[in-house]
Amino acid sequence: MTEDDPKSRHQRQDDKAREAQRILDRVDMEGEALGTSAFARTANRARQHLGAGDADPSDPIEIWGTRIGRIGGVIFAIFLVLWLVTHFTR
């Protein structure tokens, strides 16, 4: 046996442990995605989007401006759909 053999054995064990942890993390992530309903995931994404979850957290003006703009856009879209429905059903 050579001196590198115990080190390579230890390295192989570390590699296997890292691979196993990576697989367990992936299974855990996929399990969470499958465990929630599509409606709940969509509602969470919409809440984060309208709440400016992607804006710079250190800039309150950007956060509130993004929230106001996105909520205003949703209100305008709803108004536009209602107007179109009433306009074309006359």
Secondary structure by P-SEA (a helix, b strand, c coil): cccaaaaaaaaaaaaaaaaaaaaaaaaaaaaaaaaccaaaaaaaaaaaaaaccccccccaaaaaaaaaaaaaaaaaaaaaaaaaaaaaac
